[in-house]
Amino acid sequence: MVNYAFEPILSRRELLRAAGVSMAASFGTAPPLRAGSSGKANPVATARQVIFIMLDGGFSHVDGWDAKEGAWTPKDFGIQTFGNGVAMPSSLFQQLPGHLGDVAVLRNLNAWDAVHGRAQYYLQTGHPLNLALSKEVPSIGSVIGWELQSRRKESDSLPPFVALNGISSQAGLITQGFLSAEYAPLNLQVEAAGPPKITPESSGDNNDFDRRWKLLEKLDGALRKSQDLG
């Protein structure tokens, strides 16, 4: 419908809403294709570590976990559909089908920002990019470290948040923001040369390491003392 100025009377959102209601009415009492539980979820909450993999562009869902088979599909992909409705190329994911019971596939997600860097920022913070506040919004890794701090054990050797190749993404390395510095990511760039040496060599001479550690404790202790006074 258009008026005499050839401007839409209905917005796209309103048009889709009206069309959706019409389609639902035409289906009558037909059962849904996929039904979900209406009960309250009770998370097990037993995980103590989380690995969050963010692809900087890369693999398309059309060729991956939501594969669409057509004339463009390579002959050796071997796309198969499994019991939970996941279609994937079995030749690329040879071991994954045996672990689908441990995987949660989220569908119907979309992004309103077509700029990769801005979308990656939103994915890691849950907030749209605002350049005035971008340095104050913490990364999801820092938030998790802060929320689960009480569960840390004395035997835990890794910091709460380790970021691998974070600087390389278009969003850049997202830090702890307004949270305490102890939740900042330990940033490791391991793209080419492998993991950096972050522990002293086992040569028996740890004088240099001890000197640096004492200096760090001295600086860190002064900062913590000033925070306690504030």
C-alpha positions as a LaTeX table, in Angstrom:
\begin{tabular}{lrrr}
\hline
Residue & $x$ (\AA) & $y$ (\AA) & $z$ (\AA) \\
\hline
Met1 & 0.00 & 0.00 & 0.00 \\
Val2 & 1.32 & 3.44 & $-0.90$ \\
Asn3 & $-0.09$ & 6.90 & $-0.59$ \\
Tyr4 & $-0.18$ & 9.55 & $-3.25$ \\
Ala5 & 3.38 & 10.60 & $-2.39$ \\
Phe6 & 4.49 & 7.03 & $-3.05$ \\
Glu7 & 5.65 & 6.59 & 0.56 \\
Pro8 & 4.93 & 3.29 & 2.39 \\
Ile9 & 2.15 & 3.49 & 4.94 \\
Leu10 & 3.40 & 0.34 & 6.69 \\
Ser11 & 6.96 & $-0.01$ & 7.85 \\
Arg12 & 8.76 & $-3.24$ & 7.01 \\
Arg13 & 8.39 & $-4.41$ & 10.62 \\
Glu14 & 4.64 & $-3.76$ & 10.56 \\
Leu15 & 4.27 & $-5.45$ & 7.19 \\
Leu16 & 6.11 & $-8.58$ & 8.38 \\
Arg17 & 4.05 & $-8.65$ & 11.57 \\
Ala18 & 0.80 & $-8.47$ & 9.61 \\
Ala19 & 1.97 & $-11.09$ & 7.13 \\
Gly20 & 3.05 & $-13.38$ & 9.96 \\
Val21 & $-0.35$ & $-13.18$ & 11.64 \\
Ser22 & $-2.05$ & $-13.98$ & 8.33 \\
Met23 & 0.17 & $-17.01$ & 7.75 \\
Ala24 & $-0.36$ & $-18.29$ & 11.30 \\
Ala25 & $-4.12$ & $-18.03$ & 10.84 \\
Ser26 & $-3.94$ & $-19.96$ & 7.58 \\
Phe27 & $-2.10$ & $-22.84$ & 9.26 \\
Gly28 & $-4.87$ & $-23.23$ & 11.82 \\
Thr29 & $-3.99$ & $-25.74$ & 14.51 \\
Ala30 & $-1.07$ & $-27.31$ & 12.66 \\
Pro31 & 1.65 & $-28.43$ & 15.10 \\
Pro32 & 4.93 & $-26.48$ & 15.12 \\
Leu33 & 7.85 & $-27.88$ & 13.19 \\
Arg34 & 10.04 & $-27.69$ & 16.30 \\
Ala35 & 8.80 & $-27.35$ & 19.83 \\
Gly36 & 10.85 & $-26.23$ & 22.80 \\
Ser37 & 10.34 & $-26.72$ & 26.52 \\
Ser38 & 8.19 & $-24.10$ & 28.21 \\
Gly39 & 9.51 & $-24.99$ & 31.65 \\
Lys40 & 12.19 & $-23.14$ & 33.55 \\
Ala41 & 15.74 & $-24.12$ & 32.68 \\
Asn42 & 17.93 & $-25.40$ & 35.50 \\
Pro43 & 21.56 & $-24.97$ & 34.43 \\
Val44 & 23.95 & $-27.56$ & 35.75 \\
Ala45 & 26.63 & $-24.87$ & 36.21 \\
Thr46 & 29.48 & $-27.30$ & 36.72 \\
Ala47 & 31.92 & $-25.87$ & 34.16 \\
Arg48 & 34.96 & $-24.08$ & 35.55 \\
Gln49 & 36.60 & $-23.16$ & 32.24 \\
Val50 & 35.11 & $-21.72$ & 29.06 \\
Ile51 & 36.73 & $-21.62$ & 25.62 \\
Phe52 & 35.18 & $-18.91$ & 23.48 \\
Ile53 & 36.21 & $-19.15$ & 19.83 \\
Met54 & 35.47 & $-16.11$ & 17.70 \\
Leu55 & 35.97 & $-16.51$ & 13.97 \\
Asp56 & 37.11 & $-13.26$ & 12.42 \\
Gly57 & 34.94 & $-13.75$ & 9.37 \\
Gly58 & 35.69 & $-17.20$ & 8.05 \\
Phe59 & 33.47 & $-20.25$ & 7.83 \\
Ser60 & 29.94 & $-19.65$ & 6.54 \\
His61 & 26.96 & $-21.38$ & 8.15 \\
Val62 & 25.81 & $-22.31$ & 4.63 \\
Asp63 & 28.86 & $-24.60$ & 4.39 \\
Gly64 & 29.20 & $-25.40$ & 8.09 \\
Trp65 & 26.85 & $-26.43$ & 10.89 \\
Asp66 & 23.76 & $-25.34$ & 9.00 \\
Ala67 & 24.84 & $-26.62$ & 5.60 \\
Lys68 & 22.67 & $-25.91$ & 2.57 \\
Glu69 & 23.20 & $-28.43$ & $-0.22$ \\
Gly70 & 22.93 & $-27.28$ & $-3.81$ \\
Ala71 & 24.73 & $-27.10$ & $-7.13$ \\
Trp72 & 27.48 & $-25.08$ & $-5.44$ \\
Thr73 & 28.29 & $-27.81$ & $-2.91$ \\
Pro74 & 31.66 & $-29.54$ & $-3.51$ \\
Lys75 & 31.27 & $-33.22$ & $-4.33$ \\
Asp76 & 33.52 & $-34.33$ & $-1.47$ \\
Phe77 & 31.67 & $-32.45$ & 1.29 \\
Gly78 & 29.48 & $-35.44$ & 2.13 \\
Ile79 & 26.74 & $-33.41$ & 3.82 \\
Gln80 & 24.73 & $-35.42$ & 6.34 \\
Thr81 & 21.77 & $-34.51$ & 8.55 \\
Phe82 & 21.93 & $-35.83$ & 12.11 \\
Gly83 & 19.26 & $-36.53$ & 14.71 \\
Asn84 & 19.16 & $-33.05$ & 16.22 \\
Gly85 & 18.59 & $-31.40$ & 12.86 \\
Val86 & 22.21 & $-30.34$ & 12.34 \\
Ala87 & 23.39 & $-30.70$ & 8.76 \\
Met88 & 27.13 & $-30.56$ & 8.20 \\
Pro89 & 29.82 & $-31.78$ & 5.79 \\
Ser90 & 31.01 & $-35.04$ & 7.27 \\
Ser91 & 34.26 & $-34.91$ & 5.31 \\
Leu92 & 35.30 & $-31.69$ & 7.09 \\
Phe93 & 33.94 & $-32.57$ & 10.54 \\
Gln94 & 34.87 & $-36.22$ & 10.86 \\
Gln95 & 34.98 & $-36.41$ & 14.67 \\
Leu96 & 32.34 & $-33.83$ & 15.55 \\
Pro97 & 29.19 & $-35.93$ & 14.93 \\
Gly98 & 30.12 & $-38.14$ & 17.86 \\
His99 & 30.03 & $-35.13$ & 20.20 \\
Leu100 & 26.81 & $-33.43$ & 19.09 \\
Gly101 & 25.18 & $-34.46$ & 22.34 \\
Asp102 & 27.50 & $-32.00$ & 24.09 \\
Val103 & 26.87 & $-29.13$ & 21.68 \\
Ala104 & 24.13 & $-26.48$ & 21.84 \\
Val105 & 23.33 & $-25.02$ & 18.43 \\
Leu106 & 21.73 & $-21.56$ & 18.57 \\
Arg107 & 19.61 & $-20.58$ & 15.61 \\
Asn108 & 17.69 & $-17.48$ & 14.55 \\
Leu109 & 20.48 & $-15.12$ & 15.57 \\
Asn110 & 21.23 & $-12.08$ & 13.46 \\
Ala111 & 23.25 & $-8.91$ & 13.63 \\
Trp112 & 22.07 & $-5.48$ & 12.59 \\
Asp113 & 25.60 & $-4.22$ & 11.99 \\
Ala114 & 27.27 & $-5.25$ & 8.75 \\
Val115 & 30.67 & $-3.85$ & 9.76 \\
His116 & 32.75 & $-6.76$ & 11.03 \\
Gly117 & 34.69 & $-4.85$ & 13.68 \\
Arg118 & 31.57 & $-3.33$ & 15.24 \\
Ala119 & 29.75 & $-6.67$ & 15.19 \\
Gln120 & 32.74 & $-8.40$ & 16.81 \\
Tyr121 & 32.79 & $-5.76$ & 19.53 \\
Tyr122 & 29.10 & $-6.38$ & 20.22 \\
Leu123 & 29.65 & $-10.15$ & 20.28 \\
Gln124 & 32.36 & $-9.83$ & 22.95 \\
Thr125 & 30.70 & $-7.17$ & 25.12 \\
Gly126 & 26.94 & $-7.36$ & 24.55 \\
His127 & 26.88 & $-3.62$ & 23.87 \\
Pro128 & 26.80 & $-1.63$ & 20.63 \\
Leu129 & 30.05 & 0.17 & 19.90 \\
Asn130 & 30.11 & 3.66 & 21.38 \\
Leu131 & 33.53 & 5.19 & 20.84 \\
Ala132 & 33.10 & 7.45 & 23.85 \\
Leu133 & 32.65 & 4.42 & 26.14 \\
Ser134 & 34.43 & 1.65 & 24.24 \\
Lys135 & 37.37 & 1.51 & 26.67 \\
Glu136 & 35.07 & 1.31 & 29.69 \\
Val137 & 32.94 & $-1.67$ & 28.61 \\
Pro138 & 34.48 & $-4.96$ & 29.81 \\
Ser139 & 34.93 & $-8.04$ & 27.69 \\
Ile140 & 32.78 & $-11.08$ & 28.38 \\
Gly141 & 35.93 & $-12.86$ & 29.57 \\
Ser142 & 36.53 & $-10.21$ & 32.23 \\
Val143 & 32.88 & $-10.32$ & 33.31 \\
Ile144 & 33.01 & $-14.10$ & 33.74 \\
Gly145 & 36.26 & $-13.83$ & 35.68 \\
Trp146 & 34.69 & $-11.25$ & 37.99 \\
Glu147 & 31.49 & $-13.24$ & 38.54 \\
Leu148 & 33.32 & $-16.52$ & 39.23 \\
Gln149 & 36.13 & $-15.09$ & 41.30 \\
Ser150 & 34.77 & $-16.73$ & 44.46 \\
Arg151 & 35.13 & $-20.17$ & 42.85 \\
Arg152 & 38.84 & $-19.86$ & 42.17 \\
Lys153 & 41.11 & $-22.31$ & 43.93 \\
Glu154 & 44.61 & $-21.84$ & 45.25 \\
Ser155 & 45.78 & $-24.46$ & 42.76 \\
Asp156 & 44.51 & $-22.44$ & 39.78 \\
Ser157 & 47.62 & $-21.37$ & 37.91 \\
Leu158 & 46.07 & $-19.46$ & 35.02 \\
Pro159 & 44.62 & $-15.95$ & 35.34 \\
Pro160 & 40.83 & $-15.57$ & 35.08 \\
Phe161 & 40.96 & $-14.45$ & 31.44 \\
Val162 & 43.44 & $-15.48$ & 28.75 \\
Ala163 & 43.06 & $-13.98$ & 25.27 \\
Leu164 & 44.81 & $-15.53$ & 22.28 \\
Asn165 & 45.48 & $-13.31$ & 19.25 \\
Gly166 & 42.98 & $-10.73$ & 20.47 \\
Ile167 & 44.81 & $-7.82$ & 18.91 \\
Ser168 & 44.49 & $-9.36$ & 15.46 \\
Ser169 & 40.68 & $-9.16$ & 15.27 \\
Gln170 & 39.03 & $-6.14$ & 13.70 \\
Ala171 & 37.52 & $-5.22$ & 17.07 \\
Gly172 & 40.95 & $-5.27$ & 18.69 \\
Leu173 & 41.72 & $-6.50$ & 22.18 \\
Ile174 & 38.82 & $-5.73$ & 24.52 \\
Thr175 & 40.03 & $-5.37$ & 28.09 \\
Gln176 & 38.51 & $-5.34$ & 31.57 \\
Gly177 & 37.01 & $-1.87$ & 31.10 \\
Phe178 & 35.75 & $-0.45$ & 34.38 \\
Leu179 & 36.48 & $-3.69$ & 36.27 \\
Ser180 & 39.59 & $-4.17$ & 38.38 \\
Ala181 & 42.89 & $-4.79$ & 36.60 \\
Glu182 & 43.04 & $-8.33$ & 37.99 \\
Tyr183 & 40.35 & $-9.28$ & 35.46 \\
Ala184 & 42.31 & $-7.92$ & 32.51 \\
Pro185 & 43.09 & $-10.45$ & 29.78 \\
Leu186 & 46.48 & $-12.08$ & 29.62 \\
Asn187 & 47.06 & $-11.32$ & 25.95 \\
Leu188 & 49.11 & $-13.88$ & 24.05 \\
Gln189 & 49.89 & $-13.46$ & 20.35 \\
Val190 & 50.59 & $-16.98$ & 19.10 \\
Glu191 & 49.70 & $-16.72$ & 15.41 \\
Ala192 & 53.11 & $-17.43$ & 13.88 \\
Ala193 & 55.81 & $-18.28$ & 16.40 \\
Gly194 & 53.68 & $-20.32$ & 18.78 \\
Pro195 & 53.04 & $-19.63$ & 22.47 \\
Pro196 & 55.50 & $-17.14$ & 23.97 \\
Lys197 & 57.84 & $-18.11$ & 26.76 \\
Ile198 & 56.17 & $-16.76$ & 29.87 \\
Thr199 & 58.09 & $-18.91$ & 32.35 \\
Pro200 & 61.83 & $-18.76$ & 33.10 \\
Glu201 & 64.16 & $-21.26$ & 31.49 \\
Ser202 & 65.08 & $-24.24$ & 33.66 \\
Ser203 & 68.74 & $-23.24$ & 33.82 \\
Gly204 & 68.86 & $-22.99$ & 37.59 \\
Asp205 & 69.59 & $-19.25$ & 37.52 \\
Asn206 & 66.37 & $-17.47$ & 38.48 \\
Asn207 & 67.91 & $-14.26$ & 39.76 \\
Asp208 & 66.46 & $-12.17$ & 36.97 \\
Phe209 & 63.02 & $-13.69$ & 37.45 \\
Asp210 & 63.13 & $-13.19$ & 41.23 \\
Arg211 & 64.17 & $-9.56$ & 40.78 \\
Arg212 & 61.24 & $-8.88$ & 38.45 \\
Trp213 & 58.81 & $-10.70$ & 40.71 \\
Lys214 & 59.83 & $-8.68$ & 43.76 \\
Leu215 & 59.49 & $-5.45$ & 41.78 \\
Leu216 & 56.02 & $-6.50$ & 40.62 \\
Glu217 & 54.95 & $-7.31$ & 44.19 \\
Lys218 & 56.24 & $-3.94$ & 45.35 \\
Leu219 & 54.33 & $-2.02$ & 42.69 \\
Asp220 & 51.20 & $-4.17$ & 42.96 \\
Gly221 & 51.18 & $-3.96$ & 46.75 \\
Ala222 & 51.27 & $-0.16$ & 46.64 \\
Leu223 & 48.39 & $-0.07$ & 44.19 \\
Arg224 & 46.30 & $-2.47$ & 46.24 \\
Lys225 & 46.99 & $-0.47$ & 49.39 \\
Ser226 & 45.83 & 2.74 & 47.73 \\
Gln227 & 42.66 & 0.97 & 46.55 \\
Asp228 & 41.92 & $-0.21$ & 50.09 \\
Leu229 & 42.31 & 3.31 & 51.40 \\
Gly230 & 39.97 & 4.63 & 48.70 \\
\hline
\end{tabular}
